Amino acid sequence: MRENKRFALIASLFALIGLPIIFLTVSLYTGEWRFFIVSIAPSLTAGLTGLILTMQKVSKNKRMA
């Protein structure tokens, strides 16, 4: 099975950058900052985990090639 590292990288960057931006706009619109504050920890956890695992796979494939 072929791994799609590009999709994994895009998904982890969206979780790391895109979701906080979405929640920031919701917080600005509603004035309720709990949306943004509560979204930071899960976004960082999912985004950084995905980013680290993706970069490890990319570097592993570069060493093998």
Backbone hydrogen bonds, N-H to C=O, Kabsch-Sander energy under -0.5 kcal/mol:
donor,donor_aa,acceptor,acceptor_aa,energy
5,K,3,E,-1.0
8,A,4,N,-1.6
9,L,5,K,-2.3
10,I,6,R,-2.3
11,A,7,F,-2.6
12,S,8,A,-2.2
13,L,9,L,-2.2
14,F,10,I,-2.2
15,A,11,A,-2.1
16,L,12,S,-1.9
17,I,13,L,-2.9
18,G,13,L,-0.8
19,L,14,F,-2.1
21,I,17,I,-1.4
22,I,18,G,-2.2
23,F,19,L,-2.6
24,L,20,P,-2.0
25,T,21,I,-2.2
26,V,22,I,-2.1
27,S,23,F,-2.3
28,L,24,L,-2.5
29,Y,25,T,-2.3
30,T,26,V,-2.6
31,G,27,S,-2.5
33,W,31,G,-0.8
35,F,32,E,-1.0
37,I,33,W,-2.3
38,V,34,R,-2.6
39,S,35,F,-1.1
40,I,36,F,-0.9
40,I,37,I,-0.6
41,A,37,I,-0.6
43,S,39,S,-1.7
44,L,40,I,-2.6
45,T,41,A,-2.5
46,A,42,P,-2.7
47,G,43,S,-2.6
48,L,44,L,-2.4
49,T,45,T,-1.7
50,G,46,A,-2.2
51,L,47,G,-2.3
52,I,48,L,-2.6
53,L,49,T,-2.3
54,T,50,G,-2.2
55,M,51,L,-2.5
56,Q,52,I,-2.0
57,K,53,L,-2.0
58,V,54,T,-2.3
59,S,55,M,-2.4
60,K,56,Q,-2.1
61,N,57,K,-2.1
62,K,58,V,-1.9
63,R,59,S,-1.9
64,M,60,K,-1.6
65,A,61,N,-1.5
